Amino acid sequence: MASTVHRAVTGPLRVAEWHLVVYRRFWRMNVMSSFLQPMLYLLGLGVGVGSLVDANTASGDTLGGLSYVAYVAPGLLVTTAMALCAGESMWPILGGLKWQRGYHGIATTPLTATDIVIGHGLWMAVRGGTAAAAVSAALALFSDTRSWGLIPAVFVAALVGVAFAMPIMAFSINTEMDGSFAALQRFFIIPLFLFGGAFYPLTQLPTVAQWLAKIPPLWHGVVVARSFTTGDVDWLGTLGHLAYVSVWIVVGTVVAVRRLRRKLYP
Amino acid sequence: MTAPLLDTQRLVKRFGDFTAVNGIDVQVQPGEAFGFLGPNGAGKSSTMRMIACVSAPTEGSLHMFGLDAATHGAEIRARIGVVPQLDTLDTELSVQENLWLYGRFFDLPRAESKRRAKELLEFAQLSERADSIVDHLSGGMKRRLSIARSLINEPELLLLDEPTTGLDPQARHVLWDRLYRLKQQGVTLVLTTHYMDEAEQLCDRLVVMDQGRIVAEGSPRSLIEQYATREVLELRFAAGTNDQQASILAGIGQRQEVLPDRVLVYADDGEGALVQAHDRGARPESALVRRASLEDVFLLLTGRSLVD
């Protein structure tokens, strides 16, 4: 019994450690881009779009009395984690199965498909969290966006990252050609980025589009993160949103484990 | 007699309608070097994957170390080493990192894993390349690294699926030498190959598989004695005349085999057979008498051509 518990904990940790050692070879490149890219967005949207929006007297009400930069900041935080975790759950998964075949190497050790999937999830939490932390470091430089709420918002962003990572991992495991990843990026991740409630309130969209935008975990995470950075937290609502995000994680994990087991142990 | 380390009873593997392994019985004793021989598609790799506990038997039973593979997969995997047909190395990591990281999957403490990695580098003659990125290694070095990695958990049984396919002769000899050392240390080896010389070099005992079944079993020597004659006369004729020439040779020796490039005459006295052939008017472009080898057994049992 004790060894079962021990294994259930250490298995995923060993897989996450493996990802970490591989990542050590690339982190410099990655950290730069995960810090610089949101900085560019922040400057472009905040200074460019923001000055237009803030000059429009009516928009203050729509944004709940916030400056545009303050409104957009948590959206940037969460979408950064989303985009990173989504991408890291596409090509690298196929690499583990088909190119370098690292997952097949793990399959002949005592570790299991469950360890690989949960280990990937842990690693995505770390990656999504550090990327969001880099964004919040950039946000803390500006008085409009500086807030203690950035700290819990980083955790929310990490959770949303994992909520994207797990279902996409499940998708990637059964993917034969990496061409479908480009389609997934183009028709799912980028539309979410644009229409997912990160850059303007969903109320600006037609009703049907609003409902569609609320299905993926992104909007729920952005709402919670925004409530933290603006200090206007509805705790019950927060709980509901986070529970919904967690459902995506659980379902994605279960499907990914089942599919990976079938691939690795035919 | 000790209990077999590996014991299969009527082992079957099906993929949909296709039967890859069709009821095989194999027992391997501790310390033995055991080989699966056969042409491509004979079911060797499917068998190996079941033994490695990464593929569940469709029917029959598979026991290792007395444990049922169907229910104790992870436990068994902790005690074996696997060298797969295709390398699964982390190509962007260093040689050293590949080794100690793999040890972590067996729950080795980091210090212990690094200590063993150092020893195995020595064993695999890769110490000087410890910090090289795997991508930059030669094929033979990668293969040696794969073997070293499979030893990180000090396995009681090492599985090797076509360990030297694609390597040059020097690299193969280095690898055979390392495997021989392991055998001397008491590690049980189970391997697949379609190289006859490899099987003769390494295996105490082997089975020949064809179309999912075992068609022969024994030591290399006993198989040769059982299925081939003492000597073989190899005759090369002008291109395209093999069939016609073979009819002249009918009745010489015990048996004949017409291959695309030559005619083989199985006889206990090869020189005598050559004299008879000359007497009948056969004029080969070249003739060679040699001892029978495992390849002759293989040709007899699995059809003329090495399907490849």
Interface residues (C-beta under 8 A of the other chain):
Chain A: R7 T10 R14 E17 W18 V21 V22 R25 Q100 R101 G102 H104 G105 I106 A107 T108 T109 P110 L111 T112 L264 Y265 P266
Chain B: F15 R49 A52 C53 V54 S55 A56 G73 A74 E75 R77 A78 I80 V82 P84 L86 D87 T88 L89 D90 T91 E92 L93 E97 L101 Y102 R104 F105 F106 D107 N153
